[in-house]
Amino acid sequence: MAKPPESTVQLWGNSLAVRIPASIARSARIRAGQPVELTVGDDGIHVRPKGAPQTTLAQKLAAFDVELRGGEAMPTIPIGREIL
């Protein structure tokens, strides 16, 4: 039987942090940016995924479809009373 992955509790600012090994994260379907719920039970700490992972600005820009949206994300010519 394979030995389960281990991690070490680290100090992160005023809090504590634990790195989740990639194999465990894949099995639990947890990704970077994923909101999680932390609870304490009689048998220890429980970490559960909660909601969808947050999308980064880079991911949003990569998904932006110029053709579908009709050009640039931010036009450079004034449309109303904007001061550029």
SETI-411872 format. One record per residue: chain; x, y, z of N, C-alpha, C in turn; residue in three letters. Coordinates in steps of 0.1 Angstrom, whole numbers, padded with zeros to 4 digits, always signed. Layout:
BEGIN
<atom><paro>A</paro><n_east>X</n_east><n_north>Y</n_north><n_up>Z</n_up><ca_east>X</ca_east><ca_north>Y</ca_north><ca_up>Z</ca_up><c_east>X</c_east><c_north>Y</c_north><c_up>Z</c_up><nukol>ALA</nukol></atom>
...
This chain:
BEGIN
<atom><paro>A</paro><n_east>+0008</n_east><n_north>-0012</n_north><n_up>+0000</n_up><ca_east>+0000</ca_east><ca_north>+0000</ca_north><ca_up>+0000</ca_up><c_east>+0009</c_east><c_north>+0012</c_north><c_up>+0000</c_up><nukol>MET</nukol></atom>
<atom><paro>A</paro><n_east>+0005</n_east><n_north>+0022</n_north><n_up>-0008</n_up><ca_east>+0013</ca_east><ca_north>+0034</ca_north><ca_up>-0010</ca_up><c_east>+0011</c_east><c_north>+0043</c_north><c_up>+0003</c_up><nukol>ALA</nukol></atom>
<atom><paro>A</paro><n_east>+0022</n_east><n_north>+0050</n_north><n_up>+0006</n_up><ca_east>+0022</ca_east><ca_north>+0059</ca_north><ca_up>+0018</ca_up><c_east>+0014</c_east><c_north>+0072</c_north><c_up>+0014</c_up><nukol>LYS</nukol></atom>
<atom><paro>A</paro><n_east>+0004</n_east><n_north>+0076</n_north><n_up>+0022</n_up><ca_east>-0003</ca_east><ca_north>+0089</ca_north><ca_up>+0018</ca_up><c_east>+0006</c_east><c_north>+0101</c_north><c_up>+0018</c_up><nukol>PRO</nukol></atom>
<atom><paro>A</paro><n_east>+0004</n_east><n_north>+0111</n_north><n_up>+0010</n_up><ca_east>+0012</ca_east><ca_north>+0123</ca_north><ca_up>+0009</ca_up><c_east>+0011</c_east><c_north>+0130</c_north><c_up>+0023</c_up><nukol>PRO</nukol></atom>
<atom><paro>A</paro><n_east>+0022</n_east><n_north>+0136</n_north><n_up>+0027</n_up><ca_east>+0022</ca_east><ca_north>+0144</ca_north><ca_up>+0039</ca_up><c_east>+0025</c_east><c_north>+0159</c_north><c_up>+0036</c_up><nukol>GLU</nukol></atom>
<atom><paro>A</paro><n_east>+0021</n_east><n_north>+0168</n_north><n_up>+0045</n_up><ca_east>+0024</ca_east><ca_north>+0182</ca_north><ca_up>+0043</ca_up><c_east>+0028</c_east><c_north>+0187</c_north><c_up>+0057</c_up><nukol>SER</nukol></atom>
<atom><paro>A</paro><n_east>+0034</n_east><n_north>+0199</n_north><n_up>+0057</n_up><ca_east>+0038</ca_east><ca_north>+0206</ca_north><ca_up>+0069</ca_up><c_east>+0030</c_east><c_north>+0219</c_north><c_up>+0070</c_up><nukol>THR</nukol></atom>
<atom><paro>A</paro><n_east>+0026</n_east><n_north>+0222</n_north><n_up>+0082</n_up><ca_east>+0019</ca_east><ca_north>+0235</ca_north><ca_up>+0085</ca_up><c_east>+0030</c_east><c_north>+0246</c_north><c_up>+0085</c_up><nukol>VAL</nukol></atom>
<atom><paro>A</paro><n_east>+0027</n_east><n_north>+0256</n_north><n_up>+0077</n_up><ca_east>+0036</ca_east><ca_north>+0268</ca_north><ca_up>+0076</ca_up><c_east>+0030</c_east><c_north>+0280</c_north><c_up>+0081</c_up><nukol>GLN</nukol></atom>
<atom><paro>A</paro><n_east>+0038</n_east><n_north>+0290</n_north><n_up>+0085</n_up><ca_east>+0033</ca_east><ca_north>+0303</ca_north><ca_up>+0089</ca_up><c_east>+0031</c_east><c_north>+0311</c_north><c_up>+0077</c_up><nukol>LEU</nukol></atom>
<atom><paro>A</paro><n_east>+0020</n_east><n_north>+0318</n_north><n_up>+0075</n_up><ca_east>+0017</ca_east><ca_north>+0326</ca_north><ca_up>+0064</ca_up><c_east>+0010</c_east><c_north>+0339</c_north><c_up>+0069</c_up><nukol>TRP</nukol></atom>
<atom><paro>A</paro><n_east>+0018</n_east><n_north>+0349</n_north><n_up>+0071</n_up><ca_east>+0014</ca_east><ca_north>+0361</ca_north><ca_up>+0077</ca_up><c_east>+0010</c_east><c_north>+0358</c_north><c_up>+0092</c_up><nukol>GLY</nukol></atom>
<atom><paro>A</paro><n_east>-0002</n_east><n_north>+0362</n_north><n_up>+0096</n_up><ca_east>-0007</ca_east><ca_north>+0359</ca_north><ca_up>+0109</ca_up><c_east>-0015</c_east><c_north>+0346</c_north><c_up>+0110</c_up><nukol>ASN</nukol></atom>
<atom><paro>A</paro><n_east>-0015</n_east><n_north>+0338</n_north><n_up>+0099</n_up><ca_east>-0023</ca_east><ca_north>+0326</ca_north><ca_up>+0098</ca_up><c_east>-0014</c_east><c_north>+0314</c_north><c_up>+0096</c_up><nukol>SER</nukol></atom>
<atom><paro>A</paro><n_east>-0020</n_east><n_north>+0303</n_north><n_up>+0095</n_up><ca_east>-0012</ca_east><ca_north>+0290</ca_north><ca_up>+0092</ca_up><c_east>-0017</c_east><c_north>+0285</c_north><c_up>+0078</c_up><nukol>LEU</nukol></atom>
<atom><paro>A</paro><n_east>-0008</n_east><n_north>+0278</n_north><n_up>+0071</n_up><ca_east>-0012</ca_east><ca_north>+0273</ca_north><ca_up>+0058</ca_up><c_east>-0006</c_east><c_north>+0259</c_north><c_up>+0056</c_up><nukol>ALA</nukol></atom>
<atom><paro>A</paro><n_east>-0014</n_east><n_north>+0251</n_north><n_up>+0048</n_up><ca_east>-0010</ca_east><ca_north>+0238</ca_north><ca_up>+0045</ca_up><c_east>-0010</c_east><c_north>+0237</c_north><c_up>+0029</c_up><nukol>VAL</nukol></atom>
<atom><paro>A</paro><n_east>+0000</n_east><n_north>+0232</n_north><n_up>+0023</n_up><ca_east>+0000</ca_east><ca_north>+0229</ca_north><ca_up>+0009</ca_up><c_east>-0007</c_east><c_north>+0216</c_north><c_up>+0006</c_up><nukol>ARG</nukol></atom>
<atom><paro>A</paro><n_east>-0016</n_east><n_north>+0216</n_north><n_up>-0003</n_up><ca_east>-0024</ca_east><ca_north>+0204</ca_north><ca_up>-0007</ca_up><c_east>-0016</c_east><c_north>+0198</c_north><c_up>-0018</c_up><nukol>ILE</nukol></atom>
<atom><paro>A</paro><n_east>-0011</n_east><n_north>+0185</n_north><n_up>-0017</n_up><ca_east>-0005</ca_east><ca_north>+0179</ca_north><ca_up>-0028</ca_up><c_east>-0014</c_east><c_north>+0178</c_north><c_up>-0040</c_up><nukol>PRO</nukol></atom>
<atom><paro>A</paro><n_east>-0008</n_east><n_north>+0178</n_north><n_up>-0052</n_up><ca_east>-0015</ca_east><ca_north>+0178</ca_north><ca_up>-0065</ca_up><c_east>-0024</c_east><c_north>+0166</c_north><c_up>-0066</c_up><nukol>ALA</nukol></atom>
<atom><paro>A</paro><n_east>-0020</n_east><n_north>+0155</n_north><n_up>-0062</n_up><ca_east>-0028</ca_east><ca_north>+0142</ca_north><ca_up>-0063</ca_up><c_east>-0041</c_east><c_north>+0143</c_north><c_up>-0054</c_up><nukol>SER</nukol></atom>
<atom><paro>A</paro><n_east>-0039</n_east><n_north>+0149</n_north><n_up>-0043</n_up><ca_east>-0051</ca_east><ca_north>+0151</ca_north><ca_up>-0034</ca_up><c_east>-0060</c_east><c_north>+0161</c_north><c_up>-0039</c_up><nukol>ILE</nukol></atom>
<atom><paro>A</paro><n_east>-0055</n_east><n_north>+0172</n_north><n_up>-0044</n_up><ca_east>-0063</ca_east><ca_north>+0183</ca_north><ca_up>-0050</ca_up><c_east>-0071</c_east><c_north>+0178</c_north><c_up>-0062</c_up><nukol>ALA</nukol></atom>
<atom><paro>A</paro><n_east>-0065</n_east><n_north>+0170</n_north><n_up>-0071</n_up><ca_east>-0072</ca_east><ca_north>+0164</ca_north><ca_up>-0082</ca_up><c_east>-0083</c_east><c_north>+0155</c_north><c_up>-0078</c_up><nukol>ARG</nukol></atom>
<atom><paro>A</paro><n_east>-0080</n_east><n_north>+0147</n_north><n_up>-0068</n_up><ca_east>-0091</ca_east><ca_north>+0138</ca_north><ca_up>-0063</ca_up><c_east>-0102</c_east><c_north>+0145</c_north><c_up>-0057</c_up><nukol>SER</nukol></atom>
<atom><paro>A</paro><n_east>-0099</n_east><n_north>+0156</n_north><n_up>-0050</n_up><ca_east>-0110</ca_east><ca_north>+0164</ca_north><ca_up>-0043</ca_up><c_east>-0116</c_east><c_north>+0174</c_north><c_up>-0053</c_up><nukol>ALA</nukol></atom>
<atom><paro>A</paro><n_east>-0111</n_east><n_north>+0175</n_north><n_up>-0065</n_up><ca_east>-0115</ca_east><ca_north>+0185</ca_north><ca_up>-0075</ca_up><c_east>-0114</c_east><c_north>+0199</c_north><c_up>-0070</c_up><nukol>ARG</nukol></atom>
<atom><paro>A</paro><n_east>-0102</n_east><n_north>+0202</n_north><n_up>-0064</n_up><ca_east>-0099</ca_east><ca_north>+0215</ca_north><ca_up>-0059</ca_up><c_east>-0088</c_east><c_north>+0221</c_north><c_up>-0068</c_up><nukol>ILE</nukol></atom>
<atom><paro>A</paro><n_east>-0090</n_east><n_north>+0234</n_north><n_up>-0072</n_up><ca_east>-0080</ca_east><ca_north>+0240</ca_north><ca_up>-0081</ca_up><c_east>-0076</c_east><c_north>+0253</c_north><c_up>-0074</c_up><nukol>ARG</nukol></atom>
<atom><paro>A</paro><n_east>-0065</n_east><n_north>+0259</n_north><n_up>-0079</n_up><ca_east>-0061</ca_east><ca_north>+0272</ca_north><ca_up>-0075</ca_up><c_east>-0072</c_east><c_north>+0282</c_north><c_up>-0076</c_up><nukol>ALA</nukol></atom>
<atom><paro>A</paro><n_east>-0074</n_east><n_north>+0291</n_north><n_up>-0066</n_up><ca_east>-0084</ca_east><ca_north>+0301</ca_north><ca_up>-0067</ca_up><c_east>-0098</c_east><c_north>+0295</c_north><c_up>-0062</c_up><nukol>GLY</nukol></atom>
<atom><paro>A</paro><n_east>-0099</n_east><n_north>+0283</n_north><n_up>-0058</n_up><ca_east>-0111</ca_east><ca_north>+0276</ca_north><ca_up>-0054</ca_up><c_east>-0115</c_east><c_north>+0281</c_north><c_up>-0040</c_up><nukol>GLN</nukol></atom>
<atom><paro>A</paro><n_east>-0127</n_east><n_north>+0286</n_north><n_up>-0039</n_up><ca_east>-0132</ca_east><ca_north>+0289</ca_north><ca_up>-0025</ca_up><c_east>-0135</c_east><c_north>+0276</c_north><c_up>-0018</c_up><nukol>PRO</nukol></atom>
<atom><paro>A</paro><n_east>-0131</n_east><n_north>+0275</n_north><n_up>-0005</n_up><ca_east>-0133</ca_east><ca_north>+0263</ca_north><ca_up>+0002</ca_up><c_east>-0140</c_east><c_north>+0267</c_north><c_up>+0016</c_up><nukol>VAL</nukol></atom>
<atom><paro>A</paro><n_east>-0146</n_east><n_north>+0257</n_north><n_up>+0022</n_up><ca_east>-0152</ca_east><ca_north>+0258</ca_north><ca_up>+0035</ca_up><c_east>-0144</c_east><c_north>+0250</c_north><c_up>+0045</c_up><nukol>GLU</nukol></atom>
<atom><paro>A</paro><n_east>-0140</n_east><n_north>+0256</n_north><n_up>+0056</n_up><ca_east>-0132</ca_east><ca_north>+0250</ca_north><ca_up>+0066</ca_up><c_east>-0141</c_east><c_north>+0247</c_north><c_up>+0078</c_up><nukol>LEU</nukol></atom>
<atom><paro>A</paro><n_east>-0141</n_east><n_north>+0235</n_north><n_up>+0083</n_up><ca_east>-0149</ca_east><ca_north>+0232</ca_north><ca_up>+0095</ca_up><c_east>-0140</c_east><c_north>+0223</c_north><c_up>+0104</c_up><nukol>THR</nukol></atom>
<atom><paro>A</paro><n_east>-0143</n_east><n_north>+0223</n_north><n_up>+0117</n_up><ca_east>-0135</ca_east><ca_north>+0215</ca_north><ca_up>+0126</ca_up><c_east>-0145</c_east><c_north>+0204</c_north><c_up>+0132</c_up><nukol>VAL</nukol></atom>
<atom><paro>A</paro><n_east>-0141</n_east><n_north>+0192</n_north><n_up>+0131</n_up><ca_east>-0149</ca_east><ca_north>+0181</ca_north><ca_up>+0136</ca_up><c_east>-0141</c_east><c_north>+0173</c_north><c_up>+0147</c_up><nukol>GLY</nukol></atom>
<atom><paro>A</paro><n_east>-0147</n_east><n_north>+0163</n_north><n_up>+0153</n_up><ca_east>-0140</ca_east><ca_north>+0156</ca_north><ca_up>+0163</ca_up><c_east>-0128</c_east><c_north>+0148</c_north><c_up>+0158</c_up><nukol>ASP</nukol></atom>
<atom><paro>A</paro><n_east>-0128</n_east><n_north>+0146</n_north><n_up>+0144</n_up><ca_east>-0117</ca_east><ca_north>+0138</ca_north><ca_up>+0138</ca_up><c_east>-0107</c_east><c_north>+0148</c_north><c_up>+0131</c_up><nukol>ASP</nukol></atom>
<atom><paro>A</paro><n_east>-0108</n_east><n_north>+0161</n_north><n_up>+0132</n_up><ca_east>-0099</ca_east><ca_north>+0170</ca_north><ca_up>+0126</ca_up><c_east>-0105</c_east><c_north>+0181</c_north><c_up>+0118</c_up><nukol>GLY</nukol></atom>
<atom><paro>A</paro><n_east>-0097</n_east><n_north>+0187</n_north><n_up>+0109</n_up><ca_east>-0101</ca_east><ca_north>+0198</ca_north><ca_up>+0101</ca_up><c_east>-0106</c_east><c_north>+0192</c_north><c_up>+0088</c_up><nukol>ILE</nukol></atom>
<atom><paro>A</paro><n_east>-0118</n_east><n_north>+0198</n_north><n_up>+0083</n_up><ca_east>-0123</ca_east><ca_north>+0193</ca_north><ca_up>+0070</ca_up><c_east>-0123</c_east><c_north>+0205</c_north><c_up>+0061</c_up><nukol>HIS</nukol></atom>
<atom><paro>A</paro><n_east>-0118</n_east><n_north>+0202</n_north><n_up>+0048</n_up><ca_east>-0118</ca_east><ca_north>+0213</ca_north><ca_up>+0038</ca_up><c_east>-0127</c_east><c_north>+0208</c_north><c_up>+0027</c_up><nukol>VAL</nukol></atom>
<atom><paro>A</paro><n_east>-0137</n_east><n_north>+0216</n_north><n_up>+0023</n_up><ca_east>-0146</ca_east><ca_north>+0212</ca_north><ca_up>+0012</ca_up><c_east>-0147</c_east><c_north>+0223</c_north><c_up>+0002</c_up><nukol>ARG</nukol></atom>
<atom><paro>A</paro><n_east>-0147</n_east><n_north>+0219</n_north><n_up>-0011</n_up><ca_east>-0149</ca_east><ca_north>+0229</ca_north><ca_up>-0021</ca_up><c_east>-0162</c_east><c_north>+0237</c_north><c_up>-0020</c_up><nukol>PRO</nukol></atom>
<atom><paro>A</paro><n_east>-0162</n_east><n_north>+0249</n_north><n_up>-0022</n_up><ca_east>-0175</ca_east><ca_north>+0257</ca_north><ca_up>-0021</ca_up><c_east>-0175</c_east><c_north>+0267</c_north><c_up>-0033</c_up><nukol>LYS</nukol></atom>
<atom><paro>A</paro><n_east>-0183</n_east><n_north>+0264</n_north><n_up>-0043</n_up><ca_east>-0185</ca_east><ca_north>+0273</ca_north><ca_up>-0054</ca_up><c_east>-0174</c_east><c_north>+0270</c_north><c_up>-0065</c_up><nukol>GLY</nukol></atom>
<atom><paro>A</paro><n_east>-0174</n_east><n_north>+0278</n_north><n_up>-0075</n_up><ca_east>-0165</ca_east><ca_north>+0276</ca_north><ca_up>-0086</ca_up><c_east>-0152</c_east><c_north>+0284</c_north><c_up>-0083</c_up><nukol>ALA</nukol></atom>
<atom><paro>A</paro><n_east>-0141</n_east><n_north>+0280</n_north><n_up>-0089</n_up><ca_east>-0128</ca_east><ca_north>+0287</ca_north><ca_up>-0087</ca_up><c_east>-0130</c_east><c_north>+0301</c_north><c_up>-0093</c_up><nukol>PRO</nukol></atom>
<atom><paro>A</paro><n_east>-0123</n_east><n_north>+0311</n_north><n_up>-0087</n_up><ca_east>-0123</ca_east><ca_north>+0325</ca_north><ca_up>-0092</ca_up><c_east>-0115</c_east><c_north>+0325</c_north><c_up>-0105</c_up><nukol>GLN</nukol></atom>
<atom><paro>A</paro><n_east>-0120</n_east><n_north>+0333</n_north><n_up>-0114</n_up><ca_east>-0114</ca_east><ca_north>+0335</ca_north><ca_up>-0127</ca_up><c_east>-0104</c_east><c_north>+0346</c_north><c_up>-0126</c_up><nukol>THR</nukol></atom>
<atom><paro>A</paro><n_east>-0092</n_east><n_north>+0344</n_north><n_up>-0130</n_up><ca_east>-0082</ca_east><ca_north>+0355</ca_north><ca_up>-0130</ca_up><c_east>-0084</c_east><c_north>+0365</c_north><c_up>-0142</c_up><nukol>THR</nukol></atom>
<atom><paro>A</paro><n_east>-0078</n_east><n_north>+0376</n_north><n_up>-0141</n_up><ca_east>-0079</ca_east><ca_north>+0386</ca_north><ca_up>-0151</ca_up><c_east>-0073</c_east><c_north>+0380</c_north><c_up>-0164</c_up><nukol>LEU</nukol></atom>
<atom><paro>A</paro><n_east>-0062</n_east><n_north>+0373</n_north><n_up>-0163</n_up><ca_east>-0055</ca_east><ca_north>+0367</ca_north><ca_up>-0175</ca_up><c_east>-0065</c_east><c_north>+0357</c_north><c_up>-0182</c_up><nukol>ALA</nukol></atom>
<atom><paro>A</paro><n_east>-0072</n_east><n_north>+0349</n_north><n_up>-0174</n_up><ca_east>-0081</ca_east><ca_north>+0340</ca_north><ca_up>-0179</ca_up><c_east>-0093</c_east><c_north>+0347</c_north><c_up>-0186</c_up><nukol>GLN</nukol></atom>
<atom><paro>A</paro><n_east>-0098</n_east><n_north>+0358</n_north><n_up>-0180</n_up><ca_east>-0109</ca_east><ca_north>+0365</ca_north><ca_up>-0186</ca_up><c_east>-0105</c_east><c_north>+0372</c_north><c_up>-0199</c_up><nukol>LYS</nukol></atom>
<atom><paro>A</paro><n_east>-0092</n_east><n_north>+0378</n_north><n_up>-0199</n_up><ca_east>-0088</ca_east><ca_north>+0384</ca_north><ca_up>-0212</ca_up><c_east>-0085</c_east><c_north>+0373</c_north><c_up>-0223</c_up><nukol>LEU</nukol></atom>
<atom><paro>A</paro><n_east>-0080</n_east><n_north>+0362</n_north><n_up>-0219</n_up><ca_east>-0078</ca_east><ca_north>+0351</ca_north><ca_up>-0229</ca_up><c_east>-0091</c_east><c_north>+0346</c_north><c_up>-0235</c_up><nukol>ALA</nukol></atom>
<atom><paro>A</paro><n_east>-0102</n_east><n_north>+0347</n_north><n_up>-0227</n_up><ca_east>-0115</ca_east><ca_north>+0342</ca_north><ca_up>-0232</ca_up><c_east>-0123</c_east><c_north>+0353</c_north><c_up>-0239</c_up><nukol>ALA</nukol></atom>
<atom><paro>A</paro><n_east>-0118</n_east><n_north>+0365</n_north><n_up>-0239</n_up><ca_east>-0125</ca_east><ca_north>+0376</ca_north><ca_up>-0246</ca_up><c_east>-0124</c_east><c_north>+0374</c_north><c_up>-0261</c_up><nukol>PHE</nukol></atom>
<atom><paro>A</paro><n_east>-0136</n_east><n_north>+0374</n_north><n_up>-0267</n_up><ca_east>-0137</ca_east><ca_north>+0372</ca_north><ca_up>-0282</ca_up><c_east>-0140</c_east><c_north>+0385</c_north><c_up>-0288</c_up><nukol>ASP</nukol></atom>
<atom><paro>A</paro><n_east>-0129</n_east><n_north>+0391</n_north><n_up>-0295</n_up><ca_east>-0130</ca_east><ca_north>+0404</ca_north><ca_up>-0301</ca_up><c_east>-0141</c_east><c_north>+0404</c_north><c_up>-0312</c_up><nukol>VAL</nukol></atom>
<atom><paro>A</paro><n_east>-0142</n_east><n_north>+0393</n_north><n_up>-0320</n_up><ca_east>-0152</ca_east><ca_north>+0393</ca_north><ca_up>-0331</ca_up><c_east>-0166</c_east><c_north>+0393</c_north><c_up>-0325</c_up><nukol>GLU</nukol></atom>
<atom><paro>A</paro><n_east>-0168</n_east><n_north>+0385</n_north><n_up>-0315</n_up><ca_east>-0181</ca_east><ca_north>+0384</ca_north><ca_up>-0309</ca_up><c_east>-0185</c_east><c_north>+0398</c_north><c_up>-0302</c_up><nukol>LEU</nukol></atom>
<atom><paro>A</paro><n_east>-0176</n_east><n_north>+0405</n_north><n_up>-0296</n_up><ca_east>-0179</ca_east><ca_north>+0417</ca_north><ca_up>-0289</ca_up><c_east>-0178</c_east><c_north>+0429</c_north><c_up>-0298</c_up><nukol>ARG</nukol></atom>
<atom><paro>A</paro><n_east>-0174</n_east><n_north>+0428</n_north><n_up>-0310</n_up><ca_east>-0174</ca_east><ca_north>+0439</ca_north><ca_up>-0319</ca_up><c_east>-0162</c_east><c_north>+0448</c_north><c_up>-0318</c_up><nukol>GLY</nukol></atom>
<atom><paro>A</paro><n_east>-0150</n_east><n_north>+0443</n_north><n_up>-0315</n_up><ca_east>-0138</ca_east><ca_north>+0451</ca_north><ca_up>-0315</ca_up><c_east>-0132</c_east><c_north>+0452</c_north><c_up>-0301</c_up><nukol>GLY</nukol></atom>
<atom><paro>A</paro><n_east>-0125</n_east><n_north>+0463</n_north><n_up>-0298</n_up><ca_east>-0117</ca_east><ca_north>+0464</ca_north><ca_up>-0286</ca_up><c_east>-0126</c_east><c_north>+0464</c_north><c_up>-0274</c_up><nukol>GLU</nukol></atom>
<atom><paro>A</paro><n_east>-0120</n_east><n_north>+0460</n_north><n_up>-0263</n_up><ca_east>-0127</ca_east><ca_north>+0460</ca_north><ca_up>-0250</ca_up><c_east>-0130</c_east><c_north>+0474</c_north><c_up>-0245</c_up><nukol>ALA</nukol></atom>
<atom><paro>A</paro><n_east>-0121</n_east><n_north>+0483</n_north><n_up>-0248</n_up><ca_east>-0123</ca_east><ca_north>+0497</ca_north><ca_up>-0244</ca_up><c_east>-0120</c_east><c_north>+0506</c_north><c_up>-0256</c_up><nukol>MET</nukol></atom>
<atom><paro>A</paro><n_east>-0130</n_east><n_north>+0513</n_north><n_up>-0262</n_up><ca_east>-0128</ca_east><ca_north>+0522</ca_north><ca_up>-0273</ca_up><c_east>-0120</c_east><c_north>+0534</c_north><c_up>-0268</c_up><nukol>PRO</nukol></atom>
<atom><paro>A</paro><n_east>-0112</n_east><n_north>+0539</n_north><n_up>-0277</n_up><ca_east>-0103</ca_east><ca_north>+0551</ca_north><ca_up>-0274</ca_up><c_east>-0109</c_east><c_north>+0564</c_north><c_up>-0278</c_up><nukol>THR</nukol></atom>
<atom><paro>A</paro><n_east>-0120</n_east><n_north>+0564</n_north><n_up>-0285</n_up><ca_east>-0126</ca_east><ca_north>+0577</ca_north><ca_up>-0289</ca_up><c_east>-0138</c_east><c_north>+0579</c_north><c_up>-0280</c_up><nukol>ILE</nukol></atom>
<atom><paro>A</paro><n_east>-0140</n_east><n_north>+0592</n_north><n_up>-0276</n_up><ca_east>-0151</ca_east><ca_north>+0595</ca_north><ca_up>-0267</ca_up><c_east>-0164</c_east><c_north>+0592</c_north><c_up>-0273</c_up><nukol>PRO</nukol></atom>
<atom><paro>A</paro><n_east>-0173</n_east><n_north>+0587</n_north><n_up>-0265</n_up><ca_east>-0187</ca_east><ca_north>+0584</ca_north><ca_up>-0270</ca_up><c_east>-0197</c_east><c_north>+0594</c_north><c_up>-0264</c_up><nukol>ILE</nukol></atom>
<atom><paro>A</paro><n_east>-0194</n_east><n_north>+0598</n_north><n_up>-0252</n_up><ca_east>-0203</ca_east><ca_north>+0608</ca_north><ca_up>-0246</ca_up><c_east>-0194</c_east><c_north>+0619</c_north><c_up>-0240</c_up><nukol>GLY</nukol></atom>
<atom><paro>A</paro><n_east>-0195</n_east><n_north>+0622</n_north><n_up>-0227</n_up><ca_east>-0187</ca_east><ca_north>+0633</ca_north><ca_up>-0221</ca_up><c_east>-0175</c_east><c_north>+0628</c_north><c_up>-0214</c_up><nukol>ARG</nukol></atom>
<atom><paro>A</paro><n_east>-0169</n_east><n_north>+0616</n_north><n_up>-0218</n_up><ca_east>-0157</ca_east><ca_north>+0611</ca_north><ca_up>-0212</ca_up><c_east>-0146</c_east><c_north>+0620</c_north><c_up>-0214</c_up><nukol>GLU</nukol></atom>
<atom><paro>A</paro><n_east>-0137</n_east><n_north>+0621</n_north><n_up>-0205</n_up><ca_east>-0124</ca_east><ca_north>+0628</ca_north><ca_up>-0206</ca_up><c_east>-0113</c_east><c_north>+0618</c_north><c_up>-0206</c_up><nukol>ILE</nukol></atom>
<atom><paro>A</paro><n_east>-0106</n_east><n_north>+0617</n_north><n_up>-0217</n_up><ca_east>-0096</ca_east><ca_north>+0607</ca_north><ca_up>-0218</ca_up><c_east>-0082</c_east><c_north>+0613</c_north><c_up>-0216</c_up><nukol>LEU</nukol></atom>
